[in-house]
Amino acid sequence: MKEYFTTTIGRLRLFAFLEGISLIALIFIAVPLKYYYDSPSLTKNLGPIHGALFLLFVFNALRVGVEQQWKFKETTLKILIACLIPFGTFYIDYKILRKIKTDEK
């Protein structure tokens, strides 16, 4: 658990998880409340939070890609494309990020 806060890969995985959770909350809670119960307040609050988490994830993915010297087409581009697909951050965490070893302390 400590690696999520102390390593760049760990922080990227944390941002991936938070971005995915915010999307789930936005799609399955906030949007139905907005359209079925005419209550847009949660969407107005959660939308910008999700957007900020998405941008944090993208910028950190680029930063980690440069620091780890990933080949752009093999790893970084896959991560950036997958984050555009709904719930893709969970997939890239499972398929790519959790397998990367970190030597940082």
Order of alpha helices (4+ residues) and beta strands (2+ residues): alpha-alpha-alpha-alpha-alpha-alpha
